[in-house]
Amino acid sequence: MKLRCAVLDDYQSVAATAADWSPVAGDIEVVSFAEHCATEDELAVRLAEFDMVVTLRERVPFPATLIERLPRLRLIVASGMRNTSIDYAAAERHGVTVCGTASTATPPVELTWALLLGLARGLVDEANALRNGGPWQSTVGADLHGRTLGILGLGKIGSRVAAVGRAFGMDVVAWSENLTPERAEQAGARLAASKEELLGAGDFVSVHLVLSERTRGLLGAKELGLMRPGSYLVNTSRAAIVDQDALLDALRRGAIAGAGVDVFDVEPLPADHPMRSAPRLLATPHLGYVSQANYAAYYGDAVEDIRAYLDGRPVRRLG
């Protein structure tokens, strides 16, 4: 009897074609699910008859309570090599191997700039007006050249965002808790003396920090209040870094000119979630990592991990 492998949250139904699954086709039955499970109970029922799970990024939490309800589960393949939504200790206790895949920083960098440019030039509003017979020009675009780009977090993604900002002729300022002047200079940025200084100086502020206890809620009402009314915030990192209620309030009051957001406190967003109707918000459904190259890497490496596991060879272990 073949082992069974569930591919979760395959929203576009492309998992089967994004990679070559033939190396494991003789040993496992792969079942792809396009519909998201909103609760742990739903997920426990869905996965009860599966030996393996392939999950994208951190869309689906695997806490101890869920792992305990899946006695048949033996392998979790999570895309990327960092995942904070899996209880690794519980997985080890229950004999579940957790492994990861390759990933690239390029897609989130590109989406960051898509959001930033969309905000700056009012692209969505203008495009919709053109299609729907609205006014011919109703906005005046914000210039990038000569403006200040503030980057919170100058790691693999943030440093690439900085490079694009320099190409636009922007003054790039960066800050994170452990960032040094030398590291900032290497990335073509100058170090802000503080988070507060960066927020006050940035015409555009982009978040590229790893979510941790130090960064959770890093931008609250007080911090957003330091931004100028004509400035924009972009977050393609993690929703919890920015206080969601404070952001909604700032947008509704016009305290900032706008925000570009790709990450949310609940995903997928419920139909009545306030982020769906917030003013001055350009929002995308967590597309930062969704690209052909990334999917080929995720699912291609998932096949390799499954094959290695079946053969008793080392896998790209997480945790």
C-alpha positions in Angstrom: 0.0 0.0 0.0 1.3 3.4 -0.9 2.0 6.1 1.7 -0.2 9.1 1.5 1.1 12.7 1.2 -1.1 15.8 1.7 -0.1 19.1 0.0 -1.8 21.9 1.9 -3.1 25.2 0.8 -2.3 24.7 -2.9 -4.5 27.7 -3.7 -3.5 27.9 -7.4 -3.6 24.1 -7.8 -0.1 24.1 -9.2 1.8 21.8 -6.8 1.5 18.8 -9.2 3.0 20.8 -12.1 5.5 23.1 -10.4 7.9 20.2 -9.9 8.5 16.6 -11.2 7.0 14.2 -8.7 7.9 11.1 -10.7 10.8 10.1 -8.3 8.3 9.4 -5.6 5.2 8.5 -7.6 5.7 4.8 -7.2 5.8 5.0 -3.4 3.3 7.7 -2.4 -0.1 9.0 -3.3 -0.1 12.8 -3.4 -3.4 14.6 -2.7 -3.5 18.4 -3.1 -5.9 20.6 -1.2 -6.7 24.1 -2.5 -9.1 24.9 0.4 -7.6 26.2 3.6 -8.6 24.6 6.9 -9.6 27.4 9.3 -9.5 25.3 12.5 -7.3 22.7 14.1 -10.3 20.3 14.2 -10.8 20.6 10.5 -7.1 20.0 9.9 -7.0 17.0 12.2 -9.9 15.4 10.2 -8.3 16.2 6.8 -4.9 14.8 7.8 -6.0 11.8 9.7 -5.3 9.3 6.9 -2.0 10.9 5.7 1.6 9.8 6.5 3.3 13.0 5.1 2.4 16.7 4.8 3.8 19.4 2.5 3.0 22.8 3.8 3.8 26.2 2.4 5.6 28.7 4.6 3.8 29.3 7.9 0.3 29.2 6.6 -0.6 26.2 8.8 0.4 25.9 12.5 1.4 22.5 13.7 1.2 22.8 17.5 1.6 19.8 19.8 -2.2 19.5 20.2 -2.5 18.8 16.4 0.5 16.6 16.1 -0.8 14.4 19.0 -4.0 13.9 17.0 -2.2 12.6 13.9 -0.6 9.2 15.0 -0.1 8.2 11.4 2.0 11.3 10.5 5.7 10.7 10.0 7.0 13.6 7.8 6.4 17.3 7.5 8.0 19.2 4.7 7.8 23.0 5.2 9.0 25.3 2.5 12.0 27.4 3.4 14.5 26.7 6.2 12.7 28.8 8.9 9.3 28.0 10.3 8.0 29.2 13.7 4.6 27.6 13.4 5.7 24.0 14.0 6.3 22.6 17.5 9.5 20.8 16.9 9.8 19.2 20.3 6.3 17.7 19.9 7.2 16.4 16.5 10.3 14.7 17.8 8.4 13.1 20.7 5.9 11.6 18.2 8.5 10.4 15.8 7.7 13.0 13.1 10.6 14.2 11.0 10.4 17.9 10.0 12.4 19.2 7.0 12.7 22.2 4.8 13.5 23.4 1.3 15.5 26.0 -0.5 14.0 29.5 -0.9 15.0 32.7 -2.6 14.7 36.3 -1.3 14.1 37.7 -4.8 10.2 37.4 -4.9 9.5 39.3 -1.7 11.9 42.1 -2.7 10.1 42.4 -6.0 6.7 42.5 -4.4 7.9 45.1 -1.9 8.7 47.4 -4.8 5.4 46.6 -6.6 3.5 47.7 -3.5 5.7 50.8 -2.9 5.4 51.9 -6.5 1.7 51.1 -6.6 1.2 53.4 -3.6 3.4 56.1 -4.8 1.7 56.4 -8.2 -1.9 55.5 -7.2 -1.8 52.7 -9.8 -4.8 50.7 -8.6 -7.1 53.7 -8.3 -6.0 55.1 -11.6 -6.2 51.7 -13.5 -9.7 51.0 -12.0 -10.9 54.5 -13.0 -9.6 54.0 -16.6 -11.4 50.7 -16.9 -14.6 51.8 -15.3 -15.1 55.1 -17.0 -13.9 57.2 -14.1 -12.1 60.5 -14.2 -9.0 60.8 -16.4 -6.3 61.4 -13.8 -7.4 62.0 -10.2 -4.1 61.6 -8.3 -0.7 63.2 -8.2 2.1 60.7 -7.8 4.7 60.8 -5.1 8.3 61.0 -6.4 10.9 58.5 -5.3 14.0 60.3 -6.5 15.5 62.4 -3.7 13.1 61.0 -1.1 14.1 59.0 2.0 13.6 55.3 2.1 13.6 53.9 5.7 14.3 50.2 6.0 13.6 48.3 9.2 15.9 45.3 9.0 18.8 45.2 6.6 19.2 41.4 6.1 19.0 39.4 3.0 15.8 41.0 1.8 16.2 44.4 3.3 19.6 44.9 1.7 18.2 44.1 -1.7 15.4 46.5 -1.2 18.0 49.1 -0.3 19.8 48.5 -3.6 16.7 49.2 -5.6 16.1 52.3 -3.6 19.5 53.6 -4.5 18.8 52.8 -8.1 15.8 55.2 -7.9 18.0 57.9 -6.4 16.6 57.6 -2.9 18.4 58.4 0.3 18.4 55.0 2.1 18.3 54.9 5.9 18.2 51.7 7.9 17.8 50.5 11.5 17.5 47.3 13.5 18.5 46.5 17.0 21.9 45.0 16.1 22.7 46.9 12.9 26.1 48.6 12.8 27.2 51.6 10.8 29.7 49.4 8.9 27.0 46.8 7.9 24.6 49.6 6.9 27.3 51.2 4.7 28.1 47.9 3.1 24.4 47.7 2.0 24.5 51.3 0.7 22.5 52.8 3.6 23.3 55.0 6.5 22.4 53.9 10.0 19.6 55.7 11.8 20.4 56.5 15.4 17.1 55.0 16.5 13.9 53.4 15.3 12.2 56.7 16.1 14.6 58.7 14.0 14.0 56.4 11.0 10.2 56.6 11.3 10.3 60.4 11.4 12.7 60.7 8.5 11.2 58.2 6.1 9.0 59.2 3.2 8.6 55.5 2.6 9.2 52.9 5.4 9.6 49.2 4.6 9.6 46.4 7.2 12.0 43.5 6.7 12.5 42.1 10.2 12.2 38.5 11.4 9.3 38.1 13.8 10.5 37.4 17.3 9.5 38.5 20.9 11.7 41.6 20.3 10.0 42.6 17.1 6.4 41.6 17.9 4.4 44.8 18.1 7.4 46.9 17.3 5.3 49.5 15.4 2.4 50.5 17.6 0.3 53.6 17.8 3.2 55.6 19.3 5.6 54.6 16.6 3.1 55.1 13.7 2.4 58.5 15.2 6.0 59.5 14.4 5.5 59.1 10.7 4.5 62.1 8.7 1.1 62.5 7.1 2.7 62.2 3.6 4.6 59.1 4.3 3.9 55.5 3.4 4.4 52.2 5.2 5.1 48.8 3.5 5.1 45.5 5.3 5.9 42.3 3.4 7.5 40.6 6.5 5.1 39.6 9.3 1.8 41.2 10.3 2.5 40.9 14.0 5.5 43.3 13.7 2.9 46.1 13.1 0.0 46.6 15.5 -2.9 45.9 13.2 -5.4 48.0 15.1 -3.0 51.0 15.3 -2.3 50.7 11.5 -6.0 50.7 10.7 -6.6 53.7 12.9 -3.7 55.6 11.2 -5.1 54.8 7.8 -8.7 55.8 8.7 -7.5 59.1 10.2 -5.2 59.9 7.4 -2.3 60.0 9.8 -0.1 58.5 7.0 -0.6 58.7 3.3 -1.0 55.0 2.8 0.2 51.5 3.5 1.1 48.5 1.3 0.5 45.2 3.1 1.1 41.6 2.1 0.7 39.9 5.5 -2.2 39.7 8.0 -3.0 38.6 11.5 -5.4 36.0 10.0 -4.9 34.2 6.7 -6.8 33.9 4.5 -8.6 37.1 5.5 -12.2 36.6 6.5 -14.7 38.3 4.2 -15.6 40.9 6.8 -12.0 41.6 8.0 -11.5 45.4 8.3 -8.3 45.2 6.2 -10.5 44.4 3.2 -12.1 47.8 3.4 -9.5 50.1 5.0 -8.9 53.4 3.2 -5.4 54.2 1.8 -4.5 50.6 1.8 -3.0 48.6 -1.0 -3.2 45.0 0.1 -2.2 41.7 -1.5 -3.0 38.1 -0.3 0.5 37.1 1.0 2.1 36.9 -2.5 5.6 37.8 -1.3 7.0 34.3 -1.9 4.5 33.2 -4.6 6.5 33.0 -7.8 7.3 30.4 -10.4 10.9 30.1 -9.3 10.1 29.8 -5.6 7.4 27.2 -6.2 9.7 25.2 -8.3 12.3 25.3 -5.5 9.7 24.5 -2.8 8.0 21.5 -4.4 11.2 20.3 -6.2 13.0 20.1 -2.8 9.9 18.6 -1.2 10.1 15.7 -3.7 13.9 15.4 -2.8 13.1 15.4 0.9 10.4 12.8 0.5 12.7 10.6 -1.6 15.5 10.9 0.9 13.2 10.1 3.8 11.9 7.0 2.0 15.5 5.9 1.3 16.7 6.5 4.8 19.1 9.2 3.7 19.6 12.6 5.5 16.9 15.3 4.8 17.1 19.1 5.2 16.0 18.9 8.8 14.3 21.8 10.6 14.1 22.3 14.3 
